[in-house]
């Protein structure tokens, strides 16, 4: 009889060790699975952000190419009319027919004034032998007068066909340009000479170089030779291989002087058909670009735009990874909460089963002793069952409330702290694109700086959601109320102007409250947003923001002239899920009230000419 107890004692440690080992394995498996899920989400986010960013850069590059083709074509078309008009000018014909020195001098002055007015490079006149007899640069060290251009294709073709266009390197000016020529005919139809306008593209190249975002742009001719470029080191290089015989013929024609016609150092990049890698002058490492091409109408030229991919890909990747990590953490947190609740229920059921088993054994062993108290025992068992059911119901309600509270906090953090800066980023990005289209780079740069500040603000917000158990310290200190309102209006100004809302401000610059500026601005943005939506149906929309000092505290009032708050909403205004919006969550004012309470302030509401929200903050000492 002594061996049975010893056997029971030897098994007791095993029954405790095995569940502990099994639980440890389960926890390790869940951690490994969570890390794998986060790693997969990270890779998927990087891939998706990369593809999205490249698509955006591709679209922007194509649009930029179209716009620059339009500007280049406009410049060419403007200069094309000059030789046609001058070929019909009586002074030009008289100068060729008479060859009088005085007439040629007057023509020189006329061509000079015309070149300055039209911003043409040079305007000059050749006789039927190809000798320049008059030019807009006459009397200068680079004068074309007396030079023989009979070998130039734009002269021979104009004499034979009536007109020609030819891009070449100037033998006298040593400057490239597009030569537009037109034959001058006498009254009898006999060719007298050729009028030439040289169109130089220095201004266009300079405009391309002054863009706020470095975007190399160049134009190639029918032989893929770079003739116009924002990168001077690429001029007269080949964007595609040129056969040896054609290269020799081009060099012999002196069209591009003694340029070696070397190929551009472009290499295809992985990740897309239009991706190339190029090393810009003054840099050492190659960079990745999206190449957009567009033909220049009425010419055999092609315009190329290289849009850098690095900045857009970096921003998109950072944002995508942040969102993926946030979504993974939220999902894993919800999953962990669900598993924890399920485990607790299972353990509770096991304990209840064990309790029932022990009670049944006790009842069986003591049946003889408890027969007289059978009725009392039954009553106690019924009462215990009721208490157990009530306990289970209470535990379920508490778990559900905890789950809803956590989900509410997470949803509120995402919806109300990230949504506003993201919406503002979109607005400022659209404005920046509009300013760029209108040729206002300074204004566009200001908008881009604001976007950078907002992205930093989003980054600060996402750091707060790294874990549920730890919350970073809040910096509560002196905050000038006027500056906080000014920062909010920087975000909401566009929205106010969009809805034609008249804004009245009365905020003394000396008021300093004790708060956290970022979260105070969040409260003001929420109140102003609600006011904008409330006044949507009003023909005359007015918003008034007033600050004042009263009894050692600062009151900040945000009032609109909308329809006000209904009585049923006013009664439960600061309770969760109370809202007047069709798609609202009813959490905004609750969160605002909680934020102000952390500062030692309050939030109240009342109806005046419309809805009026009153913020009370302690004054900074």
PLY file of the C-alpha trace (Angstrom):
ply
format ascii 1.0
element vertex 621
property float x
property float y
property float z
element edge 620
property int vertex1
property int vertex2
end_header
0.00 0.00 0.00
3.02 2.30 0.35
3.96 2.07 -3.38
0.85 3.79 -4.73
1.46 7.13 -3.02
5.09 7.03 -4.17
3.92 6.53 -7.76
1.57 9.49 -7.44
4.35 11.70 -6.10
6.73 10.77 -8.94
4.15 11.72 -11.60
3.26 15.10 -10.13
6.31 16.99 -11.47
5.76 15.60 -14.99
2.17 16.83 -15.16
3.37 20.36 -14.29
6.43 20.37 -16.56
4.70 19.18 -19.73
2.06 21.97 -19.93
4.77 24.58 -19.22
6.98 23.21 -22.02
4.03 23.04 -24.40
3.08 26.65 -23.59
6.67 27.82 -24.16
6.74 26.11 -27.54
3.43 27.70 -28.47
4.67 31.18 -27.50
7.90 30.71 -29.49
5.90 29.49 -32.51
3.59 32.51 -32.30
6.57 34.91 -32.06
8.26 33.25 -35.05
5.01 33.41 -37.02
4.52 37.07 -36.15
8.05 37.94 -37.24
7.54 36.05 -40.49
4.31 37.94 -41.14
6.00 41.29 -40.47
8.91 40.35 -42.75
6.49 39.35 -45.52
4.49 42.56 -45.14
7.72 44.55 -45.26
8.85 42.90 -48.52
5.40 43.32 -50.05
5.28 46.99 -48.99
8.73 47.68 -50.45
7.77 46.03 -53.75
4.42 47.81 -54.00
5.85 51.21 -53.00
8.66 50.80 -55.53
6.25 50.03 -58.37
3.91 52.86 -57.39
6.75 55.40 -57.13
8.19 54.39 -60.51
4.74 54.70 -62.10
4.35 58.20 -60.63
7.80 59.27 -61.83
7.08 57.78 -65.27
3.84 59.77 -65.58
5.51 62.99 -64.40
8.41 62.48 -66.81
6.02 61.95 -69.75
4.11 65.11 -68.83
7.36 67.08 -68.49
8.50 65.83 -71.90
5.25 66.95 -73.53
5.46 70.40 -71.93
9.09 70.91 -72.99
8.36 69.72 -76.52
5.62 72.35 -76.71
8.00 75.09 -75.56
10.74 73.96 -77.98
8.35 73.78 -80.91
7.02 77.26 -80.09
10.57 78.64 -80.20
11.30 76.99 -83.56
8.01 78.05 -85.13
8.59 81.65 -84.01
11.94 81.77 -85.81
10.74 79.90 -88.93
8.70 82.84 -90.09
11.67 85.24 -90.10
13.56 84.00 -93.20
10.28 83.68 -95.13
9.32 87.29 -94.39
12.83 88.69 -94.93
13.17 86.89 -98.28
10.30 89.09 -99.53
11.73 92.31 -98.08
12.47 94.94 -100.79
15.58 96.13 -98.89
17.02 92.61 -98.98
16.44 92.28 -102.71
17.85 95.74 -103.36
21.00 94.94 -101.35
21.59 91.79 -103.40
20.85 93.43 -106.74
22.78 96.66 -106.22
25.51 95.63 -103.78
25.74 99.26 -102.60
27.81 99.65 -99.39
25.38 102.17 -97.89
22.39 99.88 -98.55
24.26 96.96 -96.99
25.11 99.05 -93.91
21.46 100.01 -93.46
20.50 96.36 -93.89
23.06 95.38 -91.21
21.41 97.75 -88.74
17.96 96.47 -89.66
18.97 92.83 -89.18
20.64 93.66 -85.86
17.48 95.32 -84.50
15.35 92.42 -85.71
17.66 89.82 -84.13
17.51 91.64 -80.79
13.71 91.93 -80.94
13.16 88.27 -81.84
16.04 86.90 -79.73
17.47 85.15 -82.78
21.12 84.11 -82.59
22.21 85.68 -85.90
20.41 86.86 -89.05
22.53 87.12 -92.19
22.26 87.34 -95.98
24.35 85.48 -98.58
24.62 86.17 -102.31
24.14 83.48 -104.93
27.78 82.39 -104.50
27.39 81.68 -100.77
29.30 84.80 -99.63
27.81 86.60 -96.61
27.18 90.25 -97.59
25.12 91.45 -94.60
24.63 90.21 -91.03
23.15 91.26 -87.68
26.60 90.80 -86.09
28.40 93.00 -88.65
31.15 95.11 -87.09
31.72 92.65 -84.22
34.71 90.32 -83.78
32.41 87.42 -84.74
31.02 89.11 -87.86
29.85 86.73 -90.60
30.29 89.35 -93.35
32.82 88.13 -95.93
32.60 84.47 -94.84
31.98 81.83 -97.50
29.17 79.43 -96.57
28.66 77.87 -99.97
29.64 74.48 -98.54
26.88 74.56 -95.94
23.87 72.27 -96.65
21.42 74.98 -95.65
22.80 77.16 -98.51
22.95 74.51 -101.24
19.52 73.08 -100.42
17.93 76.52 -100.18
19.33 77.49 -103.58
18.01 74.23 -105.04
14.72 73.78 -103.17
13.83 77.24 -101.91
14.37 76.58 -98.22
16.22 74.37 -95.72
16.73 73.67 -92.03
20.03 72.40 -90.69
21.44 72.07 -87.15
25.21 72.55 -87.03
28.19 73.88 -85.09
29.07 77.45 -86.10
32.50 77.72 -87.78
32.87 81.40 -86.84
30.80 81.75 -83.65
31.82 78.27 -82.41
28.26 77.97 -81.08
25.66 75.41 -82.25
22.25 76.33 -83.52
19.44 75.59 -85.98
19.98 77.34 -89.32
16.69 78.29 -91.04
17.31 79.41 -94.62
15.13 80.83 -97.42
16.07 81.63 -101.02
15.69 85.25 -102.17
14.35 85.44 -105.75
14.47 88.42 -108.05
11.51 89.81 -109.96
12.35 87.50 -112.85
12.46 84.44 -110.57
16.23 84.20 -110.73
17.85 83.30 -107.36
19.66 86.30 -105.88
20.87 84.73 -102.63
19.82 83.09 -99.37
18.50 84.62 -96.13
19.46 82.68 -92.98
18.23 82.89 -89.36
20.28 81.03 -86.77
18.13 79.92 -83.83
20.18 79.30 -80.68
18.64 77.52 -77.70
20.65 78.94 -74.81
17.54 80.34 -73.08
15.69 77.01 -73.25
18.72 75.10 -71.96
19.08 77.60 -69.13
15.39 77.19 -68.21
15.85 73.40 -68.07
18.87 73.76 -65.79
17.00 76.07 -63.39
14.28 73.53 -62.56
13.91 72.97 -58.76
14.35 69.19 -59.17
17.39 68.24 -61.33
15.86 66.61 -64.40
18.40 66.18 -67.24
16.78 67.03 -70.57
18.28 66.74 -74.04
17.23 66.62 -77.71
18.67 64.21 -80.28
18.59 64.47 -84.08
17.87 61.71 -86.58
21.34 60.19 -85.91
20.66 60.11 -82.12
23.28 62.85 -81.57
22.60 65.23 -78.66
22.15 68.75 -80.08
20.30 70.60 -77.29
20.85 69.69 -73.64
20.62 70.94 -70.08
23.89 69.07 -69.37
26.61 70.80 -71.46
28.99 67.82 -71.11
26.53 65.66 -73.10
26.44 67.96 -76.17
27.32 66.21 -79.45
27.43 62.78 -77.81
25.47 59.86 -79.24
22.47 58.46 -77.38
22.58 55.32 -79.59
25.37 53.56 -81.52
26.25 55.19 -84.88
27.63 53.00 -87.70
31.26 53.68 -88.52
30.58 54.89 -92.09
27.88 57.31 -90.93
30.13 58.59 -88.12
32.91 59.28 -90.66
30.52 61.10 -92.99
29.17 63.27 -90.15
32.69 64.16 -89.00
33.71 65.03 -92.57
30.72 67.38 -92.98
31.89 69.45 -89.96
28.26 69.62 -88.88
29.37 69.22 -85.27
32.91 70.56 -85.61
35.58 68.19 -84.36
33.32 66.55 -81.73
34.27 62.85 -81.33
30.58 61.79 -81.20
31.22 59.50 -78.23
28.31 57.48 -76.84
26.52 58.61 -73.67
27.37 56.52 -70.62
23.82 55.22 -70.12
23.16 51.65 -68.97
19.77 49.95 -68.63
18.63 49.56 -65.02
16.69 46.63 -63.60
13.07 47.14 -62.67
11.55 48.56 -65.87
12.01 49.00 -69.60
12.43 52.79 -69.34
14.84 52.77 -66.41
18.43 53.83 -67.10
21.48 54.54 -64.95
23.63 57.58 -65.70
26.40 59.48 -63.95
25.86 63.25 -64.00
28.85 65.60 -64.36
30.26 66.50 -60.97
29.07 63.25 -59.37
30.81 59.92 -58.94
28.08 57.33 -58.42
25.52 56.46 -61.12
21.91 57.35 -60.43
18.70 55.73 -61.61
16.35 57.65 -63.94
13.10 57.06 -65.81
13.61 58.09 -69.44
10.63 59.65 -71.22
10.81 60.42 -74.95
8.63 62.61 -77.15
9.03 63.52 -80.81
9.36 67.21 -81.69
6.70 67.89 -84.36
7.84 69.24 -87.75
11.43 68.12 -87.01
13.26 64.76 -87.02
14.24 65.41 -83.41
13.40 63.51 -80.23
13.26 65.10 -76.78
14.44 63.00 -73.81
13.67 63.67 -70.13
15.51 61.79 -67.37
13.44 61.90 -64.16
15.35 60.78 -61.03
13.73 57.86 -59.22
15.67 58.00 -55.96
13.70 60.62 -53.99
10.26 59.29 -54.96
11.24 55.66 -54.32
12.79 56.48 -50.94
9.73 58.43 -49.74
7.27 55.81 -51.03
9.31 52.94 -49.55
9.53 54.62 -46.15
5.80 55.35 -46.12
4.91 51.86 -47.36
7.09 50.13 -44.78
5.69 52.30 -42.00
2.13 51.49 -42.99
2.98 47.78 -43.35
4.61 47.66 -39.91
1.68 49.57 -38.39
-0.86 47.25 -40.01
1.16 44.20 -38.93
1.45 45.39 -35.34
-2.27 46.20 -35.18
-3.20 42.86 -36.74
-0.87 40.88 -34.50
-2.13 42.79 -31.47
-5.73 41.95 -32.31
-4.76 38.33 -32.98
-2.85 38.14 -29.71
-5.82 39.57 -27.82
-8.13 37.02 -29.44
-5.80 34.13 -28.59
-5.38 35.40 -25.04
-9.15 35.57 -24.55
-9.61 32.11 -26.03
-6.87 30.68 -23.78
-8.44 32.26 -20.71
-11.84 30.81 -21.60
-10.29 27.39 -22.12
-8.47 27.55 -18.76
-11.62 28.73 -17.03
-13.60 25.85 -18.50
-10.88 23.43 -17.40
-10.97 24.81 -13.86
-14.74 24.58 -13.80
-14.59 21.00 -15.04
-12.03 20.15 -12.37
-14.22 21.78 -9.72
-17.25 19.75 -10.86
-15.20 16.55 -10.80
-14.00 17.20 -7.26
-17.50 18.03 -6.12
-18.87 14.85 -7.64
-16.19 12.77 -5.89
-16.93 14.45 -2.60
-20.65 13.86 -3.06
-20.08 10.18 -3.81
-17.78 9.70 -0.81
-20.06 11.54 1.59
-23.47 10.49 0.31
-24.31 8.76 3.56
-23.41 11.75 5.66
-25.16 14.31 3.44
-28.50 12.59 2.82
-30.16 14.64 5.48
-28.89 17.85 3.88
-29.68 16.86 0.29
-32.22 19.62 -0.29
-29.88 22.26 1.08
-27.03 20.99 -1.13
-29.23 21.16 -4.23
-30.16 24.74 -3.42
-26.49 25.64 -2.98
-25.60 23.98 -6.30
-28.32 25.96 -8.13
-27.10 29.21 -6.57
-23.50 28.39 -7.46
-24.49 27.67 -11.07
-26.25 31.03 -11.30
-23.22 32.80 -9.83
-20.97 31.02 -12.29
-23.14 32.05 -15.26
-23.22 35.65 -14.02
-19.42 35.59 -13.62
-18.94 34.31 -17.17
-21.28 36.99 -18.55
-19.44 39.71 -16.61
-16.06 38.46 -17.84
-17.30 38.42 -21.45
-18.62 41.99 -21.17
-15.35 43.19 -19.62
-13.28 41.54 -22.37
-15.50 43.03 -25.07
-15.27 46.51 -23.51
-11.48 46.23 -23.30
-11.30 45.13 -26.93
-13.50 48.01 -28.09
-11.47 50.52 -26.07
-8.18 49.35 -27.61
-9.66 49.30 -31.10
-11.10 52.77 -30.53
-7.75 54.17 -29.44
-5.95 52.63 -32.38
-8.59 53.72 -34.89
-8.69 57.21 -33.42
-4.90 57.52 -33.56
-4.78 56.50 -37.18
-7.89 58.32 -38.38
-7.38 61.62 -36.56
-3.61 62.01 -36.25
-2.53 60.71 -39.66
-5.50 61.61 -41.87
-5.20 65.38 -41.46
-1.45 65.65 -42.41
-1.94 63.19 -45.29
-4.84 65.26 -46.64
-2.74 68.41 -46.28
0.17 66.73 -48.12
-2.13 65.95 -51.03
-3.38 69.56 -51.14
0.12 71.06 -51.02
1.37 68.54 -53.62
-1.44 69.55 -56.01
-0.61 73.22 -55.38
3.08 72.56 -56.02
2.29 70.94 -59.34
0.08 73.92 -60.27
2.84 76.39 -59.35
5.34 74.41 -61.41
3.00 74.43 -64.39
2.65 78.21 -63.94
6.41 78.70 -63.74
6.47 79.67 -60.02
9.29 77.50 -58.61
9.64 79.54 -55.39
6.00 78.99 -54.44
6.28 75.32 -55.39
9.40 75.01 -53.26
7.56 76.47 -50.27
4.78 73.91 -50.69
7.32 71.09 -50.93
8.99 72.32 -47.72
5.59 72.21 -46.01
5.08 68.66 -47.30
8.47 67.67 -45.85
7.44 69.10 -42.46
4.15 67.23 -42.58
5.87 63.93 -43.41
8.12 64.47 -40.39
4.99 64.99 -38.34
3.50 61.73 -39.64
6.76 59.97 -38.75
6.47 61.27 -35.18
2.88 60.02 -35.01
3.72 56.51 -36.24
6.46 56.19 -33.61
3.76 56.49 -30.94
2.09 53.32 -32.21
5.13 51.00 -31.93
3.76 49.14 -28.92
0.65 49.11 -26.79
2.43 48.76 -23.47
4.77 51.77 -23.74
3.80 55.36 -24.40
6.43 58.10 -24.99
6.53 61.13 -22.71
4.50 64.15 -23.78
6.26 67.51 -23.84
3.91 69.96 -22.15
5.24 73.48 -21.87
4.66 77.10 -22.89
2.86 77.41 -26.25
2.09 80.81 -27.84
-1.57 80.56 -28.75
-1.22 82.84 -31.79
1.55 80.69 -33.26
-0.46 77.49 -32.71
-3.48 79.00 -34.49
-1.21 80.24 -37.28
0.16 76.71 -37.77
-3.37 75.29 -37.95
-4.43 77.90 -40.50
-1.41 76.90 -42.57
-3.04 73.46 -42.86
-6.66 74.55 -43.13
-6.24 77.80 -45.06
-6.80 76.10 -48.41
-9.96 74.43 -47.11
-11.32 77.74 -45.85
-10.61 79.46 -49.15
-12.08 76.53 -51.09
-15.40 76.91 -49.24
-15.28 80.74 -49.33
-15.31 81.02 -45.54
-14.71 84.45 -44.05
-12.25 84.16 -41.17
-12.13 86.55 -38.21
-9.21 86.32 -35.77
-8.78 88.06 -32.43
-5.78 86.46 -30.72
-3.37 88.64 -28.72
0.25 87.75 -29.35
1.03 87.82 -25.61
-1.14 84.82 -24.68
0.97 81.77 -23.77
-0.75 78.56 -22.63
0.62 75.45 -20.97
0.08 72.65 -23.48
1.67 70.51 -26.19
1.59 72.48 -29.44
1.20 69.49 -31.77
-1.78 68.04 -29.92
-3.32 71.48 -29.37
-3.15 72.01 -33.13
-4.81 68.60 -33.59
-7.75 69.78 -31.45
-8.05 73.05 -33.39
-7.89 71.24 -36.76
-10.70 68.92 -35.64
-12.90 71.82 -34.50
-12.25 73.88 -37.65
-12.90 70.84 -39.85
-16.22 70.25 -38.08
-17.11 73.92 -38.56
-16.32 73.80 -42.29
-18.54 70.77 -42.77
-21.32 72.26 -40.64
-21.43 75.46 -42.78
-21.46 73.59 -46.10
-25.09 74.53 -46.85
-24.79 78.19 -45.76
-24.58 80.86 -48.49
-22.49 83.16 -46.25
-19.96 81.19 -44.20
-18.14 82.85 -41.31
-15.66 81.42 -38.83
-14.45 83.32 -35.77
-11.50 82.35 -33.54
-11.05 84.44 -30.39
-8.61 84.08 -27.49
-8.63 85.90 -24.17
-7.25 85.71 -20.62
-9.69 85.13 -17.75
-9.01 84.25 -14.09
-5.48 82.96 -14.67
-6.59 80.78 -17.59
-6.83 81.21 -21.36
-10.05 80.67 -23.27
-9.95 79.92 -26.97
-13.30 80.06 -28.80
-14.03 78.55 -32.23
-17.47 79.65 -33.47
-19.26 79.22 -36.81
-22.57 80.43 -38.22
-23.82 76.97 -39.14
-27.09 75.34 -38.01
-25.73 74.59 -34.52
-25.98 71.34 -32.55
-29.33 69.53 -32.12
-30.46 69.06 -28.48
-30.18 65.28 -28.64
-26.58 65.57 -29.90
-25.70 68.27 -27.36
-26.81 66.01 -24.50
-24.35 63.25 -25.48
-21.78 65.34 -27.37
-18.69 64.05 -25.57
-19.73 60.42 -25.48
-18.09 57.97 -27.93
-19.88 57.33 -31.23
-22.06 60.44 -31.00
-21.94 62.31 -34.31
-24.00 64.38 -36.76
-21.99 63.22 -39.79
-23.38 60.44 -42.02
-20.02 58.65 -42.07
-18.47 59.96 -38.85
-17.14 57.73 -36.08
-18.13 60.04 -33.25
-14.67 59.89 -31.68
-13.16 63.24 -32.64
-14.57 65.37 -29.82
-13.93 62.58 -27.29
-10.28 62.52 -28.26
-10.09 66.32 -28.20
-11.55 66.38 -24.70
-9.04 63.74 -23.51
-6.13 65.71 -25.00
-7.19 68.93 -23.27
-7.63 67.12 -19.96
-3.98 66.05 -20.15
-3.07 69.75 -20.34
-5.30 70.54 -17.36
-7.86 72.16 -19.69
-11.48 71.63 -20.68
-13.69 71.60 -23.77
-17.28 72.84 -23.76
-19.89 73.52 -26.44
-22.95 75.73 -26.79
-25.20 77.15 -29.46
-25.00 80.86 -30.29
-25.33 82.12 -33.87
-24.12 78.62 -34.69
-22.00 76.01 -32.93
-19.46 77.44 -30.48
-16.69 75.37 -28.89
-14.82 76.85 -25.93
-11.34 75.60 -25.00
-9.97 76.46 -21.57
-6.21 76.09 -21.01
-3.98 76.89 -18.03
-1.79 79.93 -18.59
1.96 79.29 -18.73
3.76 80.78 -15.75
0 1
1 2
2 3
3 4
4 5
5 6
6 7
7 8
8 9
9 10
10 11
11 12
12 13
13 14
14 15
15 16
16 17
17 18
18 19
19 20
20 21
21 22
22 23
23 24
24 25
25 26
26 27
27 28
28 29
29 30
30 31
31 32
32 33
33 34
34 35
35 36
36 37
37 38
38 39
39 40
40 41
41 42
42 43
43 44
44 45
45 46
46 47
47 48
48 49
49 50
50 51
51 52
52 53
53 54
54 55
55 56
56 57
57 58
58 59
59 60
60 61
61 62
62 63
63 64
64 65
65 66
66 67
67 68
68 69
69 70
70 71
71 72
72 73
73 74
74 75
75 76
76 77
77 78
78 79
79 80
80 81
81 82
82 83
83 84
84 85
85 86
86 87
87 88
88 89
89 90
90 91
91 92
92 93
93 94
94 95
95 96
96 97
97 98
98 99
99 100
100 101
101 102
102 103
103 104
104 105
105 106
106 107
107 108
108 109
109 110
110 111
111 112
112 113
113 114
114 115
115 116
116 117
117 118
118 119
119 120
120 121
121 122
122 123
123 124
124 125
125 126
126 127
127 128
128 129
129 130
130 131
131 132
132 133
133 134
134 135
135 136
136 137
137 138
138 139
139 140
140 141
141 142
142 143
143 144
144 145
145 146
146 147
147 148
148 149
149 150
150 151
151 152
152 153
153 154
154 155
155 156
156 157
157 158
158 159
159 160
160 161
161 162
162 163
163 164
164 165
165 166
166 167
167 168
168 169
169 170
170 171
171 172
172 173
173 174
174 175
175 176
176 177
177 178
178 179
179 180
180 181
181 182
182 183
183 184
184 185
185 186
186 187
187 188
188 189
189 190
190 191
191 192
192 193
193 194
194 195
195 196
196 197
197 198
198 199
199 200
200 201
201 202
202 203
203 204
204 205
205 206
206 207
207 208
208 209
209 210
210 211
211 212
212 213
213 214
214 215
215 216
216 217
217 218
218 219
219 220
220 221
221 222
222 223
223 224
224 225
225 226
226 227
227 228
228 229
229 230
230 231
231 232
232 233
233 234
234 235
235 236
236 237
237 238
238 239
239 240
240 241
241 242
242 243
243 244
244 245
245 246
246 247
247 248
248 249
249 250
250 251
251 252
252 253
253 254
254 255
255 256
256 257
257 258
258 259
259 260
260 261
261 262
262 263
263 264
264 265
265 266
266 267
267 268
268 269
269 270
270 271
271 272
272 273
273 274
274 275
275 276
276 277
277 278
278 279
279 280
280 281
281 282
282 283
283 284
284 285
285 286
286 287
287 288
288 289
289 290
290 291
291 292
292 293
293 294
294 295
295 296
296 297
297 298
298 299
299 300
300 301
301 302
302 303
303 304
304 305
305 306
306 307
307 308
308 309
309 310
310 311
311 312
312 313
313 314
314 315
315 316
316 317
317 318
318 319
319 320
320 321
321 322
322 323
323 324
324 325
325 326
326 327
327 328
328 329
329 330
330 331
331 332
332 333
333 334
334 335
335 336
336 337
337 338
338 339
339 340
340 341
341 342
342 343
343 344
344 345
345 346
346 347
347 348
348 349
349 350
350 351
351 352
352 353
353 354
354 355
355 356
356 357
357 358
358 359
359 360
360 361
361 362
362 363
363 364
364 365
365 366
366 367
367 368
368 369
369 370
370 371
371 372
372 373
373 374
374 375
375 376
376 377
377 378
378 379
379 380
380 381
381 382
382 383
383 384
384 385
385 386
386 387
387 388
388 389
389 390
390 391
391 392
392 393
393 394
394 395
395 396
396 397
397 398
398 399
399 400
400 401
401 402
402 403
403 404
404 405
405 406
406 407
407 408
408 409
409 410
410 411
411 412
412 413
413 414
414 415
415 416
416 417
417 418
418 419
419 420
420 421
421 422
422 423
423 424
424 425
425 426
426 427
427 428
428 429
429 430
430 431
431 432
432 433
433 434
434 435
435 436
436 437
437 438
438 439
439 440
440 441
441 442
442 443
443 444
444 445
445 446
446 447
447 448
448 449
449 450
450 451
451 452
452 453
453 454
454 455
455 456
456 457
457 458
458 459
459 460
460 461
461 462
462 463
463 464
464 465
465 466
466 467
467 468
468 469
469 470
470 471
471 472
472 473
473 474
474 475
475 476
476 477
477 478
478 479
479 480
480 481
481 482
482 483
483 484
484 485
485 486
486 487
487 488
488 489
489 490
490 491
491 492
492 493
493 494
494 495
495 496
496 497
497 498
498 499
499 500
500 501
501 502
502 503
503 504
504 505
505 506
506 507
507 508
508 509
509 510
510 511
511 512
512 513
513 514
514 515
515 516
516 517
517 518
518 519
519 520
520 521
521 522
522 523
523 524
524 525
525 526
526 527
527 528
528 529
529 530
530 531
531 532
532 533
533 534
534 535
535 536
536 537
537 538
538 539
539 540
540 541
541 542
542 543
543 544
544 545
545 546
546 547
547 548
548 549
549 550
550 551
551 552
552 553
553 554
554 555
555 556
556 557
557 558
558 559
559 560
560 561
561 562
562 563
563 564
564 565
565 566
566 567
567 568
568 569
569 570
570 571
571 572
572 573
573 574
574 575
575 576
576 577
577 578
578 579
579 580
580 581
581 582
582 583
583 584
584 585
585 586
586 587
587 588
588 589
589 590
590 591
591 592
592 593
593 594
594 595
595 596
596 597
597 598
598 599
599 600
600 601
601 602
602 603
603 604
604 605
605 606
606 607
607 608
608 609
609 610
610 611
611 612
612 613
613 614
614 615
615 616
616 617
617 618
618 619
619 620
